Amino acid sequence: MAVSASGVNAKPVGAGVPVSVMPRLPWPAALPEQVAAVASVLAAAPAPLAEAALATRVIGKRAWKKHLSQIVATLEALGRVRRQGTLLLSAGQPRRTNRHPRRRG
């Protein structure tokens, strides 16, 4: 994965959906800041992200990835994150469906 000196990754992430350049955030030490960081990454994403794609948006040296699922589940329980199949989206993002709207004629 190509990362520039500024820590920005321009490759597509999450289910092959191209994502605009999103900065990679450092993983905070304290739990409240970790929850806020995950919520902000999902809120800034222009499209739903897979959990693996979410993990690429964070930089950390500790074993932080083992806590990511639990943080996502916490945000989901609080209503801040929704699941759409295997993808995650911020509760503030509109739901995306494969259905086409019916035309009224």
OpenMM code with the backbone's topology and positions (N, CA, C; nanometers):
from openmm import Vec3, app, unit

residues = "MET ALA VAL SER ALA SER GLY VAL ASN ALA LYS PRO VAL GLY ALA GLY VAL PRO VAL SER VAL MET PRO ARG LEU PRO TRP PRO ALA ALA LEU PRO GLU GLN VAL ALA ALA VAL ALA SER VAL LEU ALA ALA ALA PRO ALA PRO LEU ALA GLU ALA ALA LEU ALA THR ARG VAL ILE GLY LYS ARG ALA TRP LYS LYS HIS LEU SER GLN ILE VAL ALA THR LEU GLU ALA LEU GLY ARG VAL ARG ARG GLN GLY THR LEU LEU LEU SER ALA GLY GLN PRO ARG ARG THR ASN ARG HIS PRO ARG ARG ARG GLY".split()
positions = [
    Vec3(0.0846, -0.1166, 0.0000),
    Vec3(0.0000, 0.0000, 0.0000),
    Vec3(0.0893, 0.1230, 0.0000),
    Vec3(0.0702, 0.2124, -0.0948),
    Vec3(0.1535, 0.3312, -0.1067),
    Vec3(0.1034, 0.4394, -0.0130),
    Vec3(0.1947, 0.4902, 0.0675),
    Vec3(0.1623, 0.5969, 0.1608),
    Vec3(0.2618, 0.7084, 0.1388),
    Vec3(0.2138, 0.8300, 0.1242),
    Vec3(0.3033, 0.9436, 0.1046),
    Vec3(0.3680, 0.9821, 0.2370),
    Vec3(0.4595, 1.0749, 0.2303),
    Vec3(0.5287, 1.1204, 0.3504),
    Vec3(0.4322, 1.1819, 0.4506),
    Vec3(0.3196, 1.2353, 0.4030),
    Vec3(0.2226, 1.2966, 0.4935),
    Vec3(0.1291, 1.1941, 0.5562),
    Vec3(0.1473, 1.0645, 0.5219),
    Vec3(0.0633, 0.9599, 0.5790),
    Vec3(-0.0709, 0.9480, 0.5087),
    Vec3(-0.0794, 0.9941, 0.3845),
    Vec3(-0.2044, 0.9911, 0.3106),
    Vec3(-0.1998, 0.8788, 0.2090),
    Vec3(-0.3082, 0.8034, 0.2017),
    Vec3(-0.3178, 0.6910, 0.1092),
    Vec3(-0.4253, 0.7239, 0.0060),
    Vec3(-0.3894, 0.7204, -0.1217),
    Vec3(-0.4843, 0.7566, -0.2260),
    Vec3(-0.5444, 0.6358, -0.2954),
    Vec3(-0.5138, 0.5139, -0.2508),
    Vec3(-0.5679, 0.3942, -0.3138),
    Vec3(-0.7122, 0.3710, -0.2700),
    Vec3(-0.7886, 0.2985, -0.3509),
    Vec3(-0.9266, 0.2673, -0.3111),
    Vec3(-0.9285, 0.1776, -0.1883),
    Vec3(-1.0298, 0.1964, -0.1043),
    Vec3(-1.0465, 0.1128, 0.0144),
    Vec3(-1.1905, 0.0685, 0.0244),
    Vec3(-1.2142, -0.0399, 0.0915),
    Vec3(-1.3490, -0.0846, 0.1219),
    Vec3(-1.4301, -0.1254, 0.0014),
    Vec3(-1.4453, -0.2508, -0.0212),
    Vec3(-1.5320, -0.3066, -0.1252),
    Vec3(-1.5055, -0.2478, -0.2624),
    Vec3(-1.3814, -0.2056, -0.2896),
    Vec3(-1.3452, -0.1553, -0.4200),
    Vec3(-1.4018, -0.0183, -0.4525),
    Vec3(-1.4551, 0.0515, -0.3524),
    Vec3(-1.5104, 0.1845, -0.3751),
    Vec3(-1.3975, 0.2854, -0.3671),
    Vec3(-1.3759, 0.3666, -0.4726),
    Vec3(-1.2708, 0.4672, -0.4641),
    Vec3(-1.3060, 0.5695, -0.3568),
    Vec3(-1.2103, 0.6011, -0.2752),
    Vec3(-1.2315, 0.6957, -0.1667),
    Vec3(-1.1365, 0.8122, -0.1882),
    Vec3(-1.1858, 0.9326, -0.1655),
    Vec3(-1.0993, 1.0486, -0.1787),
    Vec3(-0.9846, 1.0363, -0.0789),
    Vec3(-0.8834, 1.1143, -0.0983),
    Vec3(-0.7658, 1.1066, -0.0127),
    Vec3(-0.8074, 1.1351, 0.1313),
    Vec3(-0.7830, 1.0371, 0.2173),
    Vec3(-0.8178, 1.0488, 0.3586),
    Vec3(-0.6902, 1.0354, 0.4406),
    Vec3(-0.6660, 1.1260, 0.5340),
    Vec3(-0.5458, 1.1134, 0.6164),
    Vec3(-0.5546, 0.9947, 0.7102),
    Vec3(-0.4408, 0.9352, 0.7383),
    Vec3(-0.4357, 0.8263, 0.8353),
    Vec3(-0.4147, 0.8879, 0.9731),
    Vec3(-0.4953, 0.8444, 1.0681),
    Vec3(-0.4908, 0.9007, 1.2028),
    Vec3(-0.4071, 0.8144, 1.2956),
    Vec3(-0.3327, 0.8761, 1.3877),
    Vec3(-0.2611, 0.7966, 1.4883),
    Vec3(-0.3613, 0.7358, 1.5860),
    Vec3(-0.3349, 0.6145, 1.6326),
    Vec3(-0.4230, 0.5467, 1.7274),
    Vec3(-0.4017, 0.6064, 1.8654),
    Vec3(-0.5059, 0.6646, 1.9262),
    Vec3(-0.4917, 0.7257, 2.0585),
    Vec3(-0.4685, 0.6216, 2.1676),
    Vec3(-0.4122, 0.6652, 2.2785),
    Vec3(-0.3830, 0.5751, 2.3899),
    Vec3(-0.5069, 0.5474, 2.4753),
    Vec3(-0.5929, 0.6472, 2.4940),
    Vec3(-0.7080, 0.6337, 2.5832),
    Vec3(-0.8330, 0.5889, 2.5068),
    Vec3(-0.9160, 0.5078, 2.5707),
    Vec3(-1.0354, 0.4520, 2.5093),
    Vec3(-1.1321, 0.5579, 2.4547),
    Vec3(-1.1642, 0.6641, 2.5297),
    Vec3(-1.2574, 0.7630, 2.4743),
    Vec3(-1.2082, 0.8244, 2.3427),
    Vec3(-1.0793, 0.8502, 2.3338),
    Vec3(-1.0226, 0.9056, 2.2111),
    Vec3(-1.0209, 0.8020, 2.0985),
    Vec3(-1.0062, 0.6732, 2.1330),
    Vec3(-1.0113, 0.5666, 2.0321),
    Vec3(-1.1505, 0.5598, 1.9697),
    Vec3(-1.2523, 0.5658, 2.0549),
    Vec3(-1.3904, 0.5626, 2.0069),
    Vec3(-1.4165, 0.6839, 1.9178),
    Vec3(-1.3713, 0.8007, 1.9601),
    Vec3(-1.3902, 0.9226, 1.8813),
    Vec3(-1.3166, 0.9136, 1.7476),
    Vec3(-1.1979, 0.8544, 1.7473),
    Vec3(-1.1203, 0.8415, 1.6236),
    Vec3(-1.1916, 0.7513, 1.5225),
    Vec3(-1.2435, 0.6382, 1.5685),
    Vec3(-1.3153, 0.5464, 1.4790),
    Vec3(-1.4412, 0.6145, 1.4247),
    Vec3(-1.5139, 0.6841, 1.5107),
    Vec3(-1.6350, 0.7542, 1.4673),
    Vec3(-1.6023, 0.8621, 1.3651),
    Vec3(-1.4921, 0.9341, 1.3844),
    Vec3(-1.4579, 1.0418, 1.2913),
    Vec3(-1.4127, 0.9875, 1.1559),
    Vec3(-1.3430, 0.8741, 1.1548),
    Vec3(-1.3022, 0.8132, 1.0277),
    Vec3(-1.4257, 0.7708, 0.9495),
    Vec3(-1.5201, 0.7068, 1.0151),
    Vec3(-1.6416, 0.6641, 0.9463),
    Vec3(-1.7254, 0.7832, 0.9004),
    Vec3(-1.7300, 0.8888, 0.9801),
    Vec3(-1.8070, 1.0077, 0.9419),
    Vec3(-1.7437, 1.0780, 0.8223),
    Vec3(-1.6116, 1.0730, 0.8107),
    Vec3(-1.5418, 1.1403, 0.7006),
    Vec3(-1.5402, 1.0582, 0.5728),
    Vec3(-1.5683, 0.9299, 0.5820),
    Vec3(-1.5643, 0.8429, 0.4640),
    Vec3(-1.6814, 0.8758, 0.3711),
    Vec3(-1.6538, 0.8966, 0.2420),
    Vec3(-1.7613, 0.9282, 0.1486),
    Vec3(-1.8473, 0.8075, 0.1114),
    Vec3(-1.8034, 0.6876, 0.1508),
    Vec3(-1.8773, 0.5649, 0.1210),
    Vec3(-1.8598, 0.4700, 0.2385),
    Vec3(-1.9505, 0.3741, 0.2557),
    Vec3(-1.9342, 0.2756, 0.3633),
    Vec3(-1.8003, 0.2025, 0.3500),
    Vec3(-1.7413, 0.1661, 0.4626),
    Vec3(-1.6119, 0.0986, 0.4655),
    Vec3(-1.6243, -0.0392, 0.5285),
    Vec3(-1.5472, -0.1332, 0.4780),
    Vec3(-1.5324, -0.2624, 0.5444),
    Vec3(-1.4445, -0.2399, 0.6676),
    Vec3(-1.4564, -0.3269, 0.7650),
    Vec3(-1.3760, -0.3105, 0.8865),
    Vec3(-1.2263, -0.3139, 0.8554),
    Vec3(-1.1862, -0.3971, 0.7610),
    Vec3(-1.0444, -0.4028, 0.7219),
    Vec3(-0.9998, -0.2703, 0.6606),
    Vec3(-1.0863, -0.2071, 0.5821),
    Vec3(-1.0535, -0.0776, 0.5233),
    Vec3(-1.0474, 0.0302, 0.6309),
    Vec3(-1.1342, 0.0194, 0.7291),
    Vec3(-1.1314, 0.1118, 0.8422),
    Vec3(-0.9971, 0.1022, 0.9137),
    Vec3(-0.9481, -0.0189, 0.9309),
    Vec3(-0.8202, -0.0400, 0.9985),
    Vec3(-0.7037, 0.0246, 0.9237),
    Vec3(-0.7134, 0.0373, 0.7918),
    Vec3(-0.6048, 0.1002, 0.7159),
    Vec3(-0.6007, 0.2503, 0.7351),
    Vec3(-0.7039, 0.3088, 0.7932),
    Vec3(-0.7099, 0.4532, 0.8134),
    Vec3(-0.6412, 0.4956, 0.9420),
    Vec3(-0.5906, 0.3995, 1.0188),
    Vec3(-0.5303, 0.4289, 1.1491),
    Vec3(-0.3868, 0.3793, 1.1511),
    Vec3(-0.2998, 0.4566, 1.2145),
    Vec3(-0.1598, 0.4189, 1.2320),
    Vec3(-0.1384, 0.3910, 1.3803),
    Vec3(-0.0820, 0.2766, 1.4137),
    Vec3(-0.0554, 0.2450, 1.5533),
    Vec3(0.0521, 0.1402, 1.5676),
    Vec3(0.1218, 0.1433, 1.6809),
    Vec3(0.2293, 0.0478, 1.7063),
    Vec3(0.1865, -0.0624, 1.8018),
    Vec3(0.0857, -0.0364, 1.8808),
    Vec3(0.0409, -0.1369, 1.9775),
    Vec3(-0.0555, -0.2343, 1.9119),
    Vec3(-0.1057, -0.3287, 1.9886),
    Vec3(-0.2023, -0.4282, 1.9387),
    Vec3(-0.3423, -0.3679, 1.9371),
    Vec3(-0.3599, -0.2591, 1.8656),
    Vec3(-0.4867, -0.1863, 1.8649),
    Vec3(-0.5927, -0.2547, 1.7793),
    Vec3(-0.5519, -0.3318, 1.6792),
    Vec3(-0.6493, -0.3924, 1.5881),
    Vec3(-0.7418, -0.4913, 1.6588),
    Vec3(-0.6949, -0.5537, 1.7672),
    Vec3(-0.7802, -0.6496, 1.8364),
    Vec3(-0.8960, -0.5802, 1.9089),
    Vec3(-0.8875, -0.4492, 1.9296),
    Vec3(-0.9939, -0.3739, 1.9964),
    Vec3(-1.0883, -0.3061, 1.8978),
    Vec3(-1.0533, -0.3043, 1.7702),
    Vec3(-1.1323, -0.2313, 1.6718),
    Vec3(-1.2753, -0.2848, 1.6605),
    Vec3(-1.2911, -0.4158, 1.6559),
    Vec3(-1.4259, -0.4734, 1.6450),
    Vec3(-1.5126, -0.4364, 1.7646),
    Vec3(-1.4539, -0.4362, 1.8817),
    Vec3(-1.5282, -0.4018, 2.0029),
    Vec3(-1.5690, -0.2540, 2.0020),
    Vec3(-1.4820, -0.1685, 1.9525),
    Vec3(-1.5142, -0.0254, 1.9441),
    Vec3(-1.6244, -0.0023, 1.8416),
    Vec3(-1.6162, -0.0709, 1.7279),
    Vec3(-1.7215, -0.0598, 1.6262),
    Vec3(-1.8546, -0.1081, 1.6837),
    Vec3(-1.8536, -0.2192, 1.7569),
    Vec3(-1.9759, -0.2720, 1.8177),
    Vec3(-2.0331, -0.1729, 1.9202),
    Vec3(-1.9469, -0.1061, 1.9943),
    Vec3(-1.9906, -0.0055, 2.0909),
    Vec3(-2.0570, 0.1115, 2.0199),
    Vec3(-1.9944, 0.1598, 1.9133),
    Vec3(-2.0533, 0.2695, 1.8374),
    Vec3(-2.1861, 0.2292, 1.7743),
    Vec3(-2.1950, 0.1043, 1.7320),
    Vec3(-2.3200, 0.0538, 1.6754),
    Vec3(-2.4296, 0.0505, 1.7819),
    Vec3(-2.3954, 0.0059, 1.9024),
    Vec3(-2.4930, 0.0000, 2.0120),
    Vec3(-2.5397, 0.1400, 2.0530),
    Vec3(-2.4527, 0.2379, 2.0378),
    Vec3(-2.4877, 0.3760, 2.0720),
    Vec3(-2.5609, 0.4480, 1.9591),
    Vec3(-2.5746, 0.3817, 1.8449),
    Vec3(-2.6428, 0.4419, 1.7317),
    Vec3(-2.5573, 0.5340, 1.6476),
    Vec3(-2.4270, 0.5310, 1.6670),
    Vec3(-2.3359, 0.6174, 1.5912),
    Vec3(-2.2872, 0.5521, 1.4626),
    Vec3(-2.3003, 0.4181, 1.4526),
    Vec3(-2.2552, 0.3417, 1.3360),
    Vec3(-2.3647, 0.2444, 1.2974),
    Vec3(-2.3823, 0.2257, 1.1657),
    Vec3(-2.4761, 0.1256, 1.1146),
    Vec3(-2.3988, 0.0277, 1.0286),
    Vec3(-2.4476, -0.0957, 1.0272),
    Vec3(-2.3915, -0.1980, 0.9383),
    Vec3(-2.4818, -0.2108, 0.8176),
    Vec3(-2.4186, -0.2234, 0.7031),
    Vec3(-2.4901, -0.2499, 0.5789),
    Vec3(-2.4204, -0.3705, 0.5177),
    Vec3(-2.4669, -0.4890, 0.5555),
    Vec3(-2.3956, -0.6113, 0.5182),
    Vec3(-2.2647, -0.6164, 0.5950),
    Vec3(-2.1543, -0.6235, 0.5239),
    Vec3(-2.0226, -0.6251, 0.5887),
    Vec3(-1.9607, -0.4864, 0.5960),
    Vec3(-2.0323, -0.3866, 0.5461),
    Vec3(-1.9791, -0.2507, 0.5444),
    Vec3(-2.0309, -0.1710, 0.6633),
    Vec3(-1.9519, -0.0727, 0.7023),
    Vec3(-1.9857, 0.0145, 0.8148),
    Vec3(-2.0043, 0.1561, 0.7629),
    Vec3(-2.1033, 0.2261, 0.8175),
    Vec3(-2.1191, 0.3651, 0.7826),
    Vec3(-2.1624, 0.4430, 0.9048),
    Vec3(-2.1270, 0.5689, 0.9050),
    Vec3(-2.1657, 0.6568, 1.0136),
    Vec3(-2.3167, 0.6711, 1.0122),
    Vec3(-2.3776, 0.6832, 1.1292),
    Vec3(-2.5229, 0.6955, 1.1374),
    Vec3(-2.5714, 0.8212, 1.0668),
    Vec3(-2.4841, 0.9170, 1.0439),
    Vec3(-2.5218, 1.0396, 0.9744),
    Vec3(-2.5214, 1.0261, 0.8235),
    Vec3(-2.4678, 0.9162, 0.7696),
    Vec3(-2.4633, 0.8965, 0.6249),
    Vec3(-2.5934, 0.8332, 0.5782),
    Vec3(-2.6388, 0.8685, 0.4588),
    Vec3(-2.7600, 0.8046, 0.4065),
    Vec3(-2.7353, 0.6587, 0.3743),
    Vec3(-2.8382, 0.5776, 0.3896),
    Vec3(-2.8273, 0.4355, 0.3537),
    Vec3(-2.8148, 0.4243, 0.2035),
    Vec3(-2.7354, 0.3286, 0.1585),
    Vec3(-2.7200, 0.3043, 0.0160),
    Vec3(-2.7847, 0.1704, -0.0145),
    Vec3(-2.8655, 0.1682, -0.1170),
    Vec3(-2.9314, 0.0441, -0.1554),
    Vec3(-2.9016, 0.0144, -0.3007),
    Vec3(-2.9263, -0.1087, -0.3404),
    Vec3(-2.9075, -0.1482, -0.4792),
    Vec3(-3.0342, -0.1249, -0.5597),
    Vec3(-3.1418, -0.0901, -0.4942),
    Vec3(-3.2687, -0.0702, -0.5624),
    Vec3(-3.2708, 0.0653, -0.6315),
    Vec3(-3.3359, 0.0685, -0.7448),
    Vec3(-3.3553, 0.1928, -0.8172),
    Vec3(-3.4904, 0.2497, -0.7785),
    Vec3(-3.4992, 0.3806, -0.7644),
    Vec3(-3.6299, 0.4371, -0.7274),
    Vec3(-3.7315, 0.4139, -0.8385),
    Vec3(-3.8536, 0.3907, -0.7961),
    Vec3(-3.9603, 0.3702, -0.8937),
    Vec3(-3.9937, 0.5023, -0.9625),
    Vec3(-4.0167, 0.4907, -1.0899),
    Vec3(-4.0587, 0.6099, -1.1639),
    Vec3(-4.2095, 0.6213, -1.1575),
    Vec3(-4.2524, 0.7379, -1.1315),
    Vec3(-4.3971, 0.7622, -1.1301),
    Vec3(-4.4366, 0.8133, -1.2679),
    Vec3(-4.5397, 0.7537, -1.3209),
    Vec3(-4.5743, 0.7903, -1.4571),
    Vec3(-4.7110, 0.8302, -1.4797),
] * unit.nanometer
topology = app.Topology()
chain = topology.addChain("A")
for resn in residues:
    res = topology.addResidue(resn, chain)
    for name in ("N", "CA", "C"):
        topology.addAtom(name, app.Element.getBySymbol(name[0]), res)
